Amino acid sequence: MSKSSPDPKLIYLLLLSLLGLGSFGFFSGTELNFFLKGYGLAFVLQAGFALLYLGVYRRRRLKP
């Protein structure tokens, strides 16, 4: 029996969902002003786009 590797899209989907849940929990529980919350959420959004680019679009572009 050979073990199949998990689907990379599923892994990145799980990473993105954990990033979103963690950032929502962190920023909703902290007592910060709206500017810092918005800046932090924009930073998390950029990290999510970077994960999406590295996981899906770049992999699709590198396939022969």
N, C-alpha and C positions, 0 to 999 in steps of 0.2 A: 504494500500500500504506500503510495506516495502522498506526501503532504502538499496540499496546494497553498500557495501564499495568499494572504488576504488581498482583496481588491484595493489598490491604492486610492481610488476615489472614495471608498468607504472610510479609509483611515483619515484622509484629509477632511471629510465631512464630520467625522467625530472630533478631530482637532478644532475645527471651526466652531462646532457647537459648544465644546468645552470652553473655548476662548470667549464666546458670546455669553454663556451662562456665568462664567467667572467674572467677567467685566461688569455685567449687569448687577450681580450680587455685590461686588465691591463698591461700585459707584452709587448704588442705591442705599447702601448702608453707611456711607461716609458723610460727614457733615462738612462739605466743601461748598465754596461759592459756585455759581453756575458757569463762570468762565473756566475754572479748573476742571469741572466735570465735563464740559464740552470738549476741552482740549484733550483730556484723557480718553474720552470716547472716540475722538477723531484719531488719536494715536492707535487705539485698539482696532479701529476700522482699517487703518493702513496696514497693520500687521495681518489682519484677515485677508486683505487683498494680496499681500505678499505670499501668504500661504496658498491662496488660490492660484496665483500665477505660477509658483514653483511646483505645485502639485498637479495641476490640470493642463494649463496652457503650454507650459514649457515642455512637459512630457509629450504632449501631442505634437508639438513642433519638432522635437528631436527624433521622432520615429521615422525610419527610412521609408 
